[in-house]
Amino acid sequence: MFDHITLPNGLRVVGEKLGHVRSCTVGVWVKVGSMNEAPKENGLSHFIEHMVFKGTKNRSARDIAEEMDMVGGQLNAFTSKECTCYYAKVTDDALELAVDILADLALRPVFDEKELNKERGVVLEEISMVEDTPEDLVHELLSDAQYDGSLRFPILGPAKSIRQYSREDMVRYWEKHYVPENMVLAIAGNYDWDELLELVDKYFDSFPNQRTQDEAPFVPQHFVSGRKARNKDAEQLHICLGYPGVESNHDDIYPLSILNNALGGGMSSRLFQRIREELGMAYSVYTYPSSYRGVGSFNVYVGTNPENGETVIRELKEQLALFLEKGMTEKEFKSAKAQLRGGFLLGLESSSGRMQSLGRRMLLFDSITSPEETIAKIDAVTMESVMELAQRLLRTQPSAAIVGKDAQKYLEYIGG
């Protein structure tokens, strides 16, 4: 059973009560991420997520940390391509503090100039960590290769831009996006709805920013079969292939998830069994789908010794071709479907997981899907629908990204 209200100022509040727990997870969601950025703004969504923790009008950075620790709670945030989320998990008797602190972070940051310059260094170190971690870098490179719009942009932004952003740049961007119509407060756990609304009225009573213009029109993103390589003096060769996927909020998400589990989503999957277990040519090999508004991708990753690079690429292509030619077995289908169903049901036991599902869906689609609806959609997937989707996606020319020694030459083995 869900609670939901849109307040007069446009802020949406949504909740799912779990009476059997003594905790609750509450999050403030903002529809802003790297996908919303212009090239000259790339990295600002994530930079702001860092900066709000450095002090608000009511609290210093130390106050924020100490007050949450005093109630044994957890406070964190993340930025994705489509949104930013600030969230706290606390015992139910500490809910007011959680709402208070989250309101401070989202609505009352000070963006202190001295703290900004210090945090700039932290973000630059984070960018350097990605550069120094080839397995992370290859996925960034793949995004750059397979999309033609702002989905190409890294969430962290380019180091050159981070070095140049001023406080004025940050405040201007925050004022534009942190408006009530662009935000959702989501909660899951043990709470009283009327009491929660009183807290929201108390702490989210005054928004410093108001929408002064209509929301920018959605710019469609498209999948492209690009190729990128980055030479790195690394022990392993990191290989990613990217195929078209499924846009978010589409029912094909469910057969795609089953396809993912069968091909590379677990230890019993085809690619894991063939490349790691039978050939012993990789420690890490997996597939994963990414879905966004209007577009998606289905990606394959493997890390291997450069000496085995050509063989591994050939095996990836052969296994995908064999899957399309022979299809999946009944055993594979049942196992992959059971993984999806079980993983979803296990996730329901976490108030954090429920809050994230609830908040993201309300923010991006202004709707709620019950667990019963999701299970029904999973149960309705047939082997035929999975294979039909596989034929449509995997026969497309893939995008590719490779990081490692002499990375460029391995692109030739992928073919065109």
Sequence and secondary structure as in RCSB ss.txt:
>XXXX:A:sequence
MFDHITLPNGLRVVGEKLGHVRSCTVGVWVKVGSMNEAPKENGLSHFIEHMVFKGTKNRSARDIAEEMDMVGGQL
NAFTSKECTCYYAKVTDDALELAVDILADLALRPVFDEKELNKERGVVLEEISMVEDTPEDLVHELLSDAQYDGS
LRFPILGPAKSIRQYSREDMVRYWEKHYVPENMVLAIAGNYDWDELLELVDKYFDSFPNQRTQDEAPFVPQHFVS
GRKARNKDAEQLHICLGYPGVESNHDDIYPLSILNNALGGGMSSRLFQRIREELGMAYSVYTYPSSYRGVGSFNV
YVGTNPENGETVIRELKEQLALFLEKGMTEKEFKSAKAQLRGGFLLGLESSSGRMQSLGRRMLLFDSITSPEETI
AKIDAVTMESVMELAQRLLRTQPSAAIVGKDAQKYLEYIGG
>XXXX:A:secstr
 EEEEE TTS EEEEEE TT SEEEEEEEES SGGG  GGGTTHHHHHHHHGGGBBSS BHHHHHHHHHHTT EE
EEEE SS EEEEEEEEGGGHHHHHHHHHHHHH B   HHHHHHHHHHHHHHHHHHHT HHHHHHHHHHHHHBSSG
GGS TT  HHHHHH  HHHHHHHHHHH SGGGEEEEEEES  HHHHHHHHHHHSS  S    S         B  
 EEEEE   SSEEEEEEEE   TT TTHHHHHHHHHHHHSSTTSHHIIIIIIIT   S EEEEEEEETTEEEEEE
EEEE GGGHHHHHHHHHHHHHHHHHH   HHHHHHHHHHHHHHHHHHTT HHHHHHHHHHHHHHHS    HHHHH
HHHHT  HHHHHHHHHHHHTS  EEEEEETTHHHHHHHH  
